[in-house]
């Protein structure tokens, strides 16, 4: 069932004014005849949902913006500017183009997943894992072959982890 704001004849106008910050939720509530929390819920629930649906529909359209393609085109333009500036001895322009180039490379790497500044955790060195490893190895004392195989597997994991860094 649609909310009270969705049913209001001036819904679109009210939403636009709230989005433009020319109308507060308290003022909108007086127009609609409801509590300002109803307006807030409408803006968060109904409007946000419709915006998400529109964005998903646009993303599926063939003429939608492909950020990676646009970034590649921008990158080519930047390289042309850089090469022209270098050939004409315009060092300031070349340095500015290099600055843009670095930003484009970073953005491209983030988009493609080749770069992330999220913290990385080595689970093999986590105190909990080290303790668990010791408990397992201790429990395998009566089984020397199994203990040796497990130790070798742990060593291989540690070596693989070191090679990945």
Secondary structure, DSSP 8 states (H G I E B T S, - for coil): ---HHHHSTTHHHHHHHHHTTSS-HHHHHHHHTS-HHHHHHIIIIIIHHHHHHHHHHHHHSTTS--HHHHHHHHHHHHHHHHHHHHHTT-HHHHHHHHHHHHHHHHHHHHHHTS---S----GGGSHHHHHHHHHHHHHTTT-HHHHHHHHHHHHHHHHHHHHH-
